Amino acid sequence: MRLKSKAKNEIGSATAEFAILMPAIMGLVLVMISAFSIQIQKFQLIQQAATAARAFARGEPVELIDSWFSANTDIELTDARQFVCANAIRKVKLLDLEAASFEIAAQHCARESGL
């Protein structure tokens, strides 16, 4: 019994499979990196909201607190009885695409000074 070799028919098949799969894998890697970047921005926004709430509770001027934030970040400071709160909202884009843009938000409250 003689076995036929399929090696001649399969020459270059690994290269073709690689060429088909590589763009999909690279796209997946780019989406994962972009999502990681958005998560880091979320952590930064939480930290900025906490800093703004503490500064507002200490009586810092609102103009000074607003100057700490970039142009794409909106900050809203509210006074609620014993607490002051900072709500921060930032518009972010997934893969820098306008169609894949959304807002991330963070809220932090601090106790007013002297209480």
C-alpha positions in Angstrom: 0.0 0.0 0.0 1.4 3.3 -1.1 0.6 6.6 0.8 0.2 9.7 -1.2 1.9 12.8 0.1 -0.2 15.9 0.4 2.8 18.1 1.0 2.8 19.4 -2.5 -0.8 20.5 -2.2 -0.3 22.2 1.1 2.7 24.3 0.3 2.0 27.9 1.5 -1.1 27.0 3.4 0.4 28.1 6.7 1.3 31.5 5.2 -2.3 31.9 3.9 -3.8 31.0 7.2 -1.4 33.5 8.9 -2.4 36.2 6.4 -6.1 35.6 7.1 -5.8 35.5 10.9 -3.3 38.3 11.5 -5.6 41.3 10.9 -8.2 39.8 13.2 -5.7 39.2 15.9 -4.2 42.7 15.6 -7.7 44.2 15.7 -8.5 42.4 18.9 -5.2 43.5 20.4 -6.0 47.2 19.5 -9.4 47.0 21.0 -7.9 45.5 24.2 -5.3 48.2 24.4 -7.9 50.9 23.9 -10.1 49.5 26.6 -7.2 49.4 29.0 -6.5 53.0 28.2 -10.1 53.9 29.0 -9.9 52.1 32.3 -6.8 54.1 33.2 -8.6 57.3 32.3 -11.5 56.2 34.6 -9.1 55.7 37.5 -7.6 59.1 36.9 -11.1 60.7 36.8 -12.0 59.1 40.1 -8.8 60.5 41.7 -9.5 64.0 40.2 -13.1 64.0 41.5 -11.8 63.0 45.0 -9.2 65.8 44.9 -11.8 68.3 43.7 -14.3 67.3 46.4 -11.7 67.6 49.2 -10.5 71.0 47.9 -14.1 72.3 47.6 -14.7 71.1 51.2 -11.7 73.0 52.4 -13.1 76.2 50.8 -10.8 76.5 47.8 -12.1 78.8 45.0 -14.2 77.1 42.4 -12.2 78.8 39.6 -9.0 77.2 41.0 -10.6 73.8 41.1 -11.9 74.1 37.5 -8.4 75.0 36.3 -7.1 71.6 37.4 -9.2 69.8 34.8 -8.6 69.4 31.1 -10.9 70.9 28.5 -12.6 67.5 27.8 -13.5 67.0 31.4 -16.6 68.6 33.0 -16.7 69.1 36.8 -19.8 69.9 38.8 -19.4 70.8 42.5 -22.5 70.5 44.7 -23.1 71.3 48.4 -25.4 68.8 50.2 -25.8 69.5 53.9 -22.7 68.1 55.6 -21.0 66.9 52.4 -19.7 68.5 49.2 -19.6 66.4 46.1 -17.7 66.6 42.9 -19.1 64.9 39.7 -16.6 64.6 36.9 -17.6 63.6 33.4 -15.2 62.9 30.5 -15.9 62.0 26.9 -13.7 59.2 25.6 -13.4 57.3 22.3 -12.7 53.7 21.7 -9.9 53.4 19.1 -10.2 57.2 18.6 -13.5 56.6 16.6 -16.2 59.2 16.9 -18.9 56.5 16.4 -17.5 54.6 19.4 -17.5 57.5 21.8 -19.1 57.5 25.3 -18.8 59.2 28.6 -17.2 58.0 31.8 -18.2 59.6 35.1 -17.0 59.6 38.6 -18.5 61.1 41.8 -16.8 61.7 45.1 -18.1 63.4 48.2 -16.1 64.8 51.1 -17.2 66.0 54.5 -17.2 69.8 55.0 -14.4 71.2 57.0 -15.1 71.9 60.7 -17.7 69.1 61.1 
